[in-house]
Amino acid sequence: MEQKKLKILVVDDKWNMRNLIKMYLNRQDWLVTEASDGKEALELMRFYGDNVHLNHKKRK
């Protein structure tokens, strides 16, 4: 029986950071969706639904 990939939404305004995280998670067999800001993330969350975990780290 094939196991379903886990989905994750990566949100960051910097493309290089999103890409780095996406490459890592793809290697861990995650299905990755990206958003460049909060508004785009909310739109994607409405579209995809499912379980969601939000995590925000403010940079100094």
SULTA-V452726 format. One record per pair of residues at least 12 apart in sequence whose C-alpha atoms are under 10 Angstrom apart, sorted by sequence separation. I is the first residue (numbers start at 1). J is the second residue. If there is no record, write none. Layout:
# SULTA-V452726
((I,J) (I,J))
This chain:
# SULTA-V452726
((10,22) (22,34) (9,22) (21,34) (8,22) (10,25) (18,33) (19,34) (33,48) (18,34) (8,25) (18,35) (7,25) (18,36) (15,34) (15,35) (14,35) (15,36) (6,28) (7,29) (8,30) (9,31) (10,32) (11,33) (12,34) (13,35) (14,36) (5,28) (6,29) (7,30) (8,31) (9,32) (10,33) (11,34) (12,35) (13,36) (14,37) (5,29) (6,30) (7,31) (8,32) (9,33) (10,34) (11,35) (12,36) (13,37) (4,29) (5,30) (6,31) (7,32) (8,33) (9,34) (10,35) (11,36) (12,37) (13,38) (4,30) (5,31) (6,32) (7,33) (8,34) (9,35) (10,36) (11,37) (12,38) (4,31) (5,32) (10,37) (11,38) (11,40) (12,41) (11,41) (10,41) (9,41) (9,44) (9,45) (9,48) (7,48) (7,50) (8,51) (9,52) (11,54) (7,51) (8,52) (9,53) (10,54) (11,55) (12,56) (7,52) (8,53) (9,54) (10,55) (11,56))
